[in-house]
Amino acid sequence: MLVGNRMSKPVYTISPETSLDDALSIMEKEHVRRLPVVDRDGSLVGIVTEQDLIKASPSEATLLDKWEIKSLMSTLPVEKVMTRQMITLTEDVLLEEAARIMADKKVSGLPVVRGNKVVGMLTESDIFKVFLEMMGARQSGIRLSFLIANKPGQLAKLSHAVSEIGGDIITMGTFTGSQSGIGEMMMKVSGVSMDVLKEAIAPFIVEILDARETKVV
């Protein structure tokens, strides 16, 4: 899965001359927390976040009166507070690689560019939506978490066992276990009962960690 398939678009952009007040108004209206800043040619020159604007706003301790504050916010351009050294993504970056970059750099959103032009934004919300899909969170079924030996052919045997009892695997995911040679796995299945499913997979797993039926209304 690539960034280009999951990024948010269209992108709301502003110019370097946009005032802090106008930038905040756009964020509130469009329900976004960051805005790419582009020049007259549409090339990306910076990015400004809601936090940047809040930090740049006068505090309650300022000696300015409310009219002076309003004037400052309406005249100070975002180029004074925007970040110029940015991390960007391209549409062909793997989604998991983009998620790793965001986690390592502790950023909640990154602009996606094609050349110098902004074509999308990848945000934490976009990643969360993919996570929900991968975990089958919006579908009802029997959800099992269990330990399984890291041996060739185990997943094939497991899938075959579920198929033999008429089960439909909604999703399946493997995770690094804490024991050497043992992995942790999550599987969500529909079309069978809990007891039948447990009995069918028992010969191919080490231990069931959690078993529950989830119903999505």
Backbone as a ProteinNet text record, in pm:
[ID]
protein_1_A
[PRIMARY]
MLVGNRMSKPVYTISPETSLDDALSIMEKEHVRRLPVVDRDGSLVGIVTEQDLIKASPSEATLLDKWEIKSLMSTLPVEKVMTRQMITLTEDVLLEEAARIMADKKVSGLPVVRGNKVVGMLTESDIFKVFLEMMGARQSGIRLSFLIANKPGQLAKLSHAVSEIGGDIITMGTFTGSQSGIGEMMMKVSGVSMDVLKEAIAPFIVEILDARETKVV
[TERTIARY]
84.4	0	88.6	59	141.6	75.2	159	110.5	6.4	30.2	-61.7	-202.4	-216.6	-348.7	-425.9	-355	-418.9	-406.5	-337.2	-319.9	-451.7	-461.4	-579.8	-564.2	-668.8	-669.2	-814.1	-839.2	-741	-677	-569.1	-494.3	-526.7	-551.7	-572.1	-435.4	-401.2	-271.3	-289.7	-182.2	-183.4	-53.7	-49.8	70.6	152.3	279.6	361.8	306.5	229.2	176.2	47.1	-10.3	-134.6	-112.2	-205.2	-189.4	-214.3	-162.1	-185.3	-334.6	-404.5	-548.7	-622.5	-589.1	-655.4	-619.6	-493.7	-451.4	-529.5	-546.3	-624.7	-769.7	-824.1	-963.6	-981.8	-884.4	-890.9	-884	-794.3	-781.9	-913	-974.4	-1100.9	-1212.5	-1218.9	-1324.9	-1310.9	-1187.8	-1164.3	-1128.5	-1123	-1092.9	-958.7	-855.6	-719.7	-628.5	-515.2	-423.5	-291.2	-277.1	-153.8	-186.6	-111.3	-133.4	0.4	15.4	135	134.2	251.7	265.8	332.5	268.8	321.7	342	439.2	464.6	369.5	393	301.3	298.6	406.2	411.7	351	306.5	248.7	350.1	476	580.6	581.4	606.3	607	727.9	702.9	812.1	813.6	707.5	703.1	575	563.6	440.7	417.7	294.9	260.6	155.5	171.7	77.7	-3.6	-109.9	-193	-110.7	-20.5	63.9	157.6	208.7	294.3	219.9	94.1	15.1	-20.3	-49.3	-82.1	38.8	157.1	279.2	311.6	277.2	307.9	207.9	92.2	-9.9	33.3	-0.7	33.6	-32.4	39.8	-15.4	-105.5	-174.5	-263.9	-185.9	-54.9	27.3	76.4	46.4	95.5	35.7	110.6	63.5	-23.1	-32.7	-116	-263.5	-344.6	-488.8	-546.3	-674	-732.5	-732.5	-738.1	-738.6	-599	-498.1	-361.2	-328.5	-380.6	-360.8	-426.5	-549.5	-621.6	-546.5	-491.2	-416.1	-290.1	-221.3	-98.7	-128.1	-233.2	-269	-314.3	-371.4	-423.2	-318.4	-203.8	-100	27.2	54.9	176.4	161.7	249.6	237.6	291.4	238.9	280.4	425.7	483.1	623.1	715.5	666.3	746.1	752.6	657.9	652.1	653.8	644.8	636.4	769.4	762.4	881	924.5	1051.4	1101.7	1172.8	1237.9	1306.6	1208.2	1150.6	1041.8	1083	1015	1020	901	923.6	813.9	811.9	699.2	682.3	647.7	669.1	619.8	512.6	435.1	320.4	360.2	483.7	524.5	594.1	596.5	654.2	558.6	613.9	531.1	466	341.3	267.5	334.3	386.6	451.3	581	648.7	770.5	736.1	627.4	581.9	541.6	473.1	432.1	554.2	657.7	780.9	847.5	853.2	913.1	836.8	703.9	621.9	641.3	649.6	668.8	807.7	909.8	1047.9	1071	1010.5	1030	927.9	833	730.4	651	604.2	518.8	386	279.1	146.5	95	174	131.2	245.8	249.3	355.1	296.3	349.6	302.3	354.1	270.7	307.7	327.7	444.4	476.8	500.3	475.6	510.3	596.3	728.9	819.6	820.7	787.9	777.8	633	538.8	397.5	336.8	254.2	186.7	64.4	55	-58.5	-142	-96.4	-172	-104.5	-172.1	-117.4	-142	-41.9	-61	-60.6	-169.3	-183.4	-201.6	-193.3	-217.5	-354.6	-452.7	-588.4	-592.3	-515.5	-509.2	-450.4	-346.5	-283.5	-380	-452.6	-548	-657.2	-702.9	-807.8	-760	-633.9	-577.1	-564.8	-522.7	-510.3	-645.6	-751.5	-886	-924	-890.3	-920.7	-841.1	-712.1	-625.3	-664.6	-718	-758.7	-904.3	-972	-1111.3	-1203.5	-1168.5	-1241	-1385.4	-1418	-1553.9	-1637.7	-1588.1	-1661.7	-1679.9	-1794.5	-1824.9	-1757.3	-1721.5	-1660.8	-1598.2	-1536.7	-1464	-1319.2	-1272.3	-1135.7	-1050.6	-943.9	-854.1	-713.4	-648.1	-506	-438.4	-329	-265.4	-117.2	-45.6	95.4	107.5	202.7	220.8	370.4	412.7	553.9	595.7	713.7	767	828.9	744.6	791	727	799.6	743.9	615.9	516.2	393.2	285.8	316.3	216.9	94.6	116.5	3.5	-83.9	-21.8	-98.4	-186.7	-130.3	-207.4	-323.3	-294.9	-397.3	-511.6	-476.8	-578.7	-662.3	-596.6	-667.8	-764.6	-721.2	-807.2	-933.5	-918.8	-1035	-1127	-1069.1	-1148	-1227.1	-1166	-1229	-1357	-1364.8	-1485.8	-1584.8	-1554.8	-1646.3	-1627.8	-1515.3	-1489.9	-1436	-1463	-1414.9	-1319.4	-1193.2	-1093.8	-1108.4	-1149.3	-1167	-1031.9	-949.1	-815.5	-723.6	-593	-493.5	-365.8	-306.9	-185.3	-88.6	41.1	143	224.4	270.2	345.7	465.8	566.3	685.7	654.8	682	657.3	774.5	752.7	858.1	944.5	899.8	974.5	1044.1	1164.5	1238.9	1167.5	1147.7	1083.2	931.8	875.6	730.7	682.6	582.7	526.2	385.4	337.4	199.4	117.3	-4.2	-88.5	-229.6	-293.3	-433.1	-508.3	-625.4	-706.8	-853.1	-923	-1066.1	-1140.4	-1238.6	-1307.9	-1458.9	-1531.1	-1677.3	-1727.5	-1854	-1916.4	-1905.6	-1839.6	-1825.9	-1844.6	-1864.2	-1878.3	-1741.5	-1736.7	-1611.9	-1552.1	-1633	-1582.6	-1529.2	-1601.3	-1558.9	-1426.8	-1413.5	-1291.6	-1171.7	-1191.4	-1083.2	-1035.3	-1130.1	-1095.8	-1019.1	-1058.1	-997	-851.9	-821.8	-686	-593.3	-649.6	-570.5	-443.3	-447.4	-325.9	-212.2	-241.8	-142.4	-91.2	-138.4	-95.5	-37.3	26.7	87.3	-9.6	-73	-161	-251.6	-377	-469.9	-454.5	-430	-412.2	-542.9	-626.2	-753	-850.7	-975.1	-1079.9	-1207.9	-1265.4	-1388.8	-1466.8	-1595.6	-1680.5	-1708.4	-1681.8	-1707	-1823.8	-1913.7	-2028.9	-2029	-2026.4	-2026.6	-2164.9	-2225.7	-2362.1	-2357.2
-118.8	0	124.7	217.7	335.8	460.8	559.5	686.2	749.8	743.3	805.5	749.2	624.6	561.7	603.8	657.7	684.4	828	911.3	1050.3	1126.4	1233.5	1319.3	1421.3	1439.1	1537.7	1576.4	1694.7	1796	1861.9	1934.6	1997.6	2146.6	2194.9	2337.7	2401.4	2499.2	2565.3	2714.9	2777.5	2922	2978.7	3109.9	3176.2	3227.1	3257.9	3311.2	3440.7	3514	3642.9	3629.7	3510.1	3489.7	3526.4	3598.4	3639	3521.8	3532.5	3428.7	3412.2	3523.1	3520.8	3444.2	3472.4	3404	3255.4	3222.2	3082.3	3003.8	3062.9	2997.4	2979.2	3078.8	3070.6	2957	2940.1	2832	2696.4	2683.9	2558.1	2522.1	2621.3	2597.3	2559.3	2628.7	2603.7	2467.3	2429.3	2305.5	2187.6	2212.4	2106.2	2038.5	2119.8	2069	2134.2	2069.6	2121	2168.2	2160.3	2205.4	2250.3	2347.9	2399.4	2414.3	2352.2	2375.9	2520.7	2580.6	2717.4	2710.3	2768.7	2761.9	2902.5	2914.6	3044.9	3067.1	3172	3207.5	3102.9	3024.6	2917.9	2787.4	2788.1	2667.5	2571.2	2614.4	2529.4	2538.2	2425.8	2419.2	2494.2	2588	2664.4	2651.8	2593.4	2579.2	2511.6	2496	2440.4	2506.1	2530.4	2591.1	2504.7	2483.5	2401.9	2488.6	2431.3	2501.4	2540.5	2450.6	2477.3	2595.2	2605.5	2719	2851.2	2852.2	2974.6	3009.6	2906.9	2931.1	2987.7	2930.9	2979.3	3123.1	3156.9	3291.1	3395.5	3349.1	3441.2	3503.1	3629.6	3692.5	3618.5	3603.2	3535.3	3629.3	3573.8	3654.1	3756.1	3732	3821.7	3943	3947.9	4058.1	4191.3	4295.9	4431	4489.1	4415.3	4463.8	4451.4	4549.7	4535.7	4449.3	4414.6	4318.9	4370	4501.9	4556.6	4548	4569.5	4556.6	4411.1	4318.3	4175.6	4137.7	4185.3	4157.4	4211.5	4330.7	4392.3	4313.3	4267.6	4190.2	4059.2	3989.4	3860.6	3876.1	3990.6	4010.6	4065.2	4105.9	4160.6	4075.3	3997	3916.1	3799.4	3788.1	3680.2	3547.3	3437	3304.9	3274.2	3346.3	3320.1	3350	3427.5	3459.2	3342.1	3251.4	3141.8	3003	2995.4	2864.5	2790	2658.6	2574	2562.1	2595	2591.5	2459.9	2402.3	2274.8	2162.4	2106.3	2009	1869.6	1772.4	1635	1619	1568.6	1546.5	1400.4	1361	1226.6	1237.1	1128.2	1118.8	1009.6	1009.4	918.6	771.1	741.3	601.1	546.2	623.8	574.5	472.6	362.7	262.8	324.5	288.6	347.7	317.8	195.9	162.2	239.6	272.6	353.3	495.9	548.4	682	685.3	581.3	574.3	568.6	495.6	487.4	624.2	696.6	830.4	922.9	919.2	1005.2	971.9	842.7	801.6	840.4	816.6	847	996.5	1074.9	1220.5	1292	1213.7	1268.7	1382.2	1354.6	1449.6	1381	1458	1400.7	1414	1478.8	1491.7	1539.1	1490.4	1528	1558.7	1662.5	1692.1	1589	1559.5	1467.2	1551.6	1536.1	1622.1	1542	1608.4	1557	1665.7	1644.7	1753.5	1852	1978.4	2080.9	2112.3	2042.8	2072	1979	2035.1	1955.9	1889.5	1756.9	1683.6	1615.2	1620.5	1556.8	1577.4	1531.7	1531.2	1392.9	1338.2	1212.5	1244.4	1210	1243	1117.4	1136.9	1026.2	964.9	1047.2	996.5	902	933.5	845.5	709.9	711.8	588	508.2	576.9	509.5	438.8	501.9	441.9	311.1	309.4	187.4	80.3	120	26.5	-38.9	40.1	-13.1	-116.8	-89.5	-183.1	-312.4	-297.7	-414.6	-504.2	-445.3	-522.5	-568.9	-533.7	-573.9	-514	-394.4	-333.5	-297.2	-285.5	-247.9	-367.5	-489.4	-609.8	-701.9	-763.6	-855.8	-990.7	-1058.4	-1189.9	-1237.4	-1355	-1410.6	-1362.8	-1295.1	-1242	-1321.8	-1382.7	-1462.3	-1404.4	-1398.8	-1368.3	-1492.2	-1535.7	-1659.2	-1660.2	-1751.5	-1772.7	-1886.4	-1872.3	-1972.7	-1990	-2110.5	-2137.3	-2076.3	-2016.3	-1958.3	-2067.9	-2146	-2255.7	-2244.5	-2281.8	-2276.1	-2359.3	-2302.1	-2376.1	-2364.8	-2302.8	-2295.3	-2212.7	-2100.3	-2015.4	-2084.9	-2159.7	-2233.3	-2338.4	-2409.2	-2510.6	-2447.2	-2331.7	-2260.5	-2216.2	-2158.5	-2112.3	-2228.5	-2340	-2457.6	-2510.7	-2509.7	-2558.6	-2474.5	-2343.4	-2253.4	-2275.8	-2293.9	-2317.1	-2447	-2549.4	-2680.5	-2676.2	-2585.1	-2576.6	-2472.4	-2416.5	-2320	-2178.1	-2150.7	-2016.2	-1923.8	-1796.2	-1694.1	-1602.8	-1603.1	-1519.1	-1374.9	-1289.3	-1147	-1077.5	-1105.8	-1046.9	-1136.5	-1121.5	-1201.4	-1118.7	-1112.6	-1033.7	-1101.2	-1089.6	-1147.7	-1036.9	-1063.3	-965.9	-1034.2	-957.5	-1012.9	-1057.5	-1182.3	-1233.7	-1207.6	-1229.5	-1207.4	-1331.5	-1446.2	-1570.6	-1605.7	-1657.6	-1697.3	-1812	-1797.7	-1902	-1903.7	-1809.5	-1802.5	-1662.9	-1657.6	-1530	-1513.4	-1390.5	-1364.2	-1333.4	-1380.5	-1364.4	-1326.3	-1245.7	-1209.4	-1253.6	-1312.9	-1358.3	-1329.4	-1279.4	-1254.6	-1336.7	-1413.2	-1509.6	-1495.2	-1510.3	-1511.7	-1644.8	-1674.4	-1793.7	-1919.1	-1911.8	-2028.2	-1984.9	-2083.3	-2052.6	-2048.4	-1989	-1977.1	-2114.5	-2204.2	-2336.4	-2416.8	-2414.1	-2488.1	-2432.7	-2301.5	-2237.3	-2272.9	-2264.9	-2298.3	-2441.9	-2533.4	-2674.3	-2697.9	-2627.4	-2647.6	-2600.3	-2489.2	-2434.2	-2486.2	-2554.7	-2602	-2679.1	-2769.5	-2846.3	-2762.6	-2639.4	-2560.7	-2438.7	-2420.4	-2304.7	-2349.5	-2256.2	-2285.5	-2256	-2137.5	-2096.4	-1982.9	-1986.8	-1877	-1773.1	-1648.3	-1539.6	-1466	-1455.8	-1381.9	-1431.3	-1445.8	-1490	-1414.8	-1352.6	-1278	-1261.2	-1246.3	-1222.4	-1072.3	-1012.8	-870.4	-849.1	-761.5	-731.1	-582.5	-549.9	-411.8	-377.2	-280.6	-241	-143.6
0	0	0	-87.3	-105.1	-47.5	-15.8	39.7	-51.3	-183.2	-277.7	-273.4	-225.6	-217.3	-93.3	7.7	136.5	185.4	112.8	155.8	147.2	223.9	220.7	107.9	31.9	-76.5	-105.4	-161.3	-199.3	-77.1	-100.7	7.3	12.8	134.5	154	174.9	92.8	102.8	125.3	172.7	192.8	136.6	122.5	72.9	191.1	169.4	278.3	336.6	256.1	301.7	382.4	386.6	462.2	609	668.2	808.3	902.1	1024.4	1123.9	1150	1154.7	1181	1071.6	945.9	834	832.5	864.2	865.9	971.2	1089.2	1194.5	1152.4	1084.3	1039	939.4	848	749.8	819.5	918.1	992.2	1062.2	1123.9	1194.7	1097.5	985.3	887.4	821.4	786.3	712.6	802.8	933.7	1031.4	1002.7	983	963.5	1066.9	1095.1	1196.8	1137.9	1006.2	941.5	799.1	752.4	617.2	544.4	427.9	346.6	297.2	290	241	104	3.9	-132.7	-188.1	-279.6	-342	-459.3	-534.4	-643.6	-754.3	-765.5	-866.4	-815.2	-689.7	-633	-575.2	-565.2	-508.7	-356.5	-293.7	-147.2	-91.9	0.5	61.9	214	270.2	415.6	460.4	589.4	646.9	782.1	813.9	942	1009.8	1139.5	1214.7	1309.9	1358.1	1455.6	1577.6	1618.9	1734.9	1708	1585	1548.5	1567.3	1523.3	1530.6	1674.6	1753.9	1894.8	1968.7	1940.9	2006.2	1965.7	1841.4	1791.6	1840.7	1889.1	1937.9	2070.4	2094.1	2221.9	2338.2	2448.2	2565.2	2642.2	2742.9	2825.1	2907.9	2923.5	3005.4	2926.1	2795.9	2715	2759.5	2734.3	2767.5	2656.6	2544.3	2434.7	2470.5	2428.3	2449.6	2337.4	2347.6	2253.4	2110.2	2092.4	1956.9	1895.9	1980.1	1931.5	1897.1	1978.5	1951.6	1819	1800.2	1676.4	1556.3	1571.3	1462.6	1431.4	1537	1518.1	1445.9	1488.2	1428.8	1283.7	1251.7	1116.4	1020.5	1073.5	986.6	982.1	1084	1086	989	888	788.7	841.6	788.5	835.9	803.5	704.8	671.7	789.7	886.7	1005.3	1103.1	1094	1192.3	1127.4	996.3	930.5	938	924.7	919.4	773.9	748.3	611.4	579.2	679.7	660.4	690	586.8	604.1	561.8	621.9	572.8	479.7	360.8	266.9	222.2	167.9	113.8	-34.1	-106.7	-243.2	-246.5	-352	-360.6	-363.1	-404.9	-417.2	-292.9	-184.1	-58.3	2.9	55.6	123	246.4	270.1	381	515.3	531.4	658.1	677.4	567.7	576.5	619.3	562.7	600.9	747.9	793.9	934	1025.4	982.3	1062.3	1072.2	961.1	960.7	1055.2	1047.3	1132.9	1280.4	1312.2	1451.6	1501.4	1419.1	1460.1	1474.6	1385.7	1387.9	1476.1	1531	1619.6	1552.6	1430.7	1359.2	1327.8	1325.9	1306.8	1164	1077.6	939.5	852	726.8	633.4	496.2	429.1	293.5	193.9	95.6	-11.5	-137	-200.4	-313.9	-441.1	-551.8	-684.4	-747.4	-746.3	-780.3	-663.9	-692.9	-587.7	-551.3	-615.1	-594.6	-488.7	-402.4	-300	-361	-345.2	-402.1	-293.9	-169.1	-61.2	72.4	176.7	312.2	370.1	435.2	507.4	655.3	724.1	865.4	949.8	1080.8	1173.2	1149	1119.1	1095.5	976.3	872.2	755.3	793.2	877.9	923.5	1010.8	1099.1	1187.5	1107.4	998.7	915.9	853.8	809.1	751.7	859.8	979.3	1091	1122.1	1121.5	1147	1041.5	915.1	807.3	823.4	852.1	862.9	980.6	1086.8	1203.7	1194	1085.3	1068.4	1172.9	1219.7	1331.7	1298.8	1171.7	1133.2	1089.3	1115.9	1077.5	1198.4	1204.8	1315.2	1289.9	1398.1	1383.4	1512.9	1507.9	1621.1	1611.2	1714.8	1714.5	1812.8	1761.2	1844	1838.9	1954.7	1962.6	2019.7	1958.3	2005	1971.5	2035.1	2005.4	1905	1812.9	1709.7	1682.9	1655.5	1629.5	1496	1495.2	1371.9	1285.5	1220	1136.2	998.3	894.4	758.5	747.1	681.7	654.7	760.6	875	982.3	943.6	876.9	838.1	734.5	644.9	544.6	611.6	709	781.9	857.8	917	993.4	902.5	790.5	695.4	643.7	615.5	566.6	671.3	798	905.7	918.5	904.2	912.1	792.8	675.5	554.7	564.8	624.3	635.8	720.1	814.8	899.7	846	728.2	666.9	715.8	779.4	829.2	721	736.5	643	719.3	680.3	748.4	701.8	794.2	765	759.1	857.5	862.5	942.9	917.1	986.1	995.7	1113.6	1130.9	1225.1	1196.8	1282.3	1347.5	1469.2	1546.8	1610.4	1641.8	1703.6	1845.9	1876.6	2011	2103.2	2231.3	2329.9	2349.9	2297.2	2310.6	2179.2	2189	2069.9	1998.6	1867.9	1789.8	1798.8	1877	1893.6	1854.9	1768.9	1729.3	1782.9	1784.3	1826	1701.8	1701.8	1583.7	1623.4	1538.3	1556.1	1431.7	1451.8	1339.7	1369.5	1270.8	1285.7	1181.4	1226.6	1140.4	1156.7	1049.3	1053.9	999.9	1026	970.2	1054.5	1171.4	1258.7	1404.1	1490.7	1633	1699.1	1815.5	1890.7	1921.2	1973.4	2014.7	1896.5	1785.5	1666.2	1613.8	1614.2	1565.5	1653.5	1784.3	1877.1	1857.6	1842.7	1826.2	1695.7	1590.4	1459.1	1454.7	1524.3	1515.2	1625.2	1724.4	1839.1	1801.2	1700	1667.4	1608.4	1567.8	1494.6	1571.6	1695.8	1773.4	1906.9	1975.8	2105.5	2219.6	2212.4	2322.2	2277.5	2318.7	2290.7	2401.8	2361	2456.8	2484.6	2382	2398.5	2293.5	2333	2239.5	2272.8	2172.8	2195.4	2064.9	2079.1	1963.2	1956.2	1842.1	1824.3	1730.6	1769.1	1686.5	1657.6	1529.1	1484.7	1435	1496.9	1459.7	1344
[MASK]
+++++++++++++++++++++++++++++++++++++++++++++++++++++++++++++++++++++++++++++++++++++++++++++++++++++++++++++++++++++++++++++++++++++++++++++++++++++++++++++++++++++++++++++++++++++++++++++++++++++++++++++++++++++++++

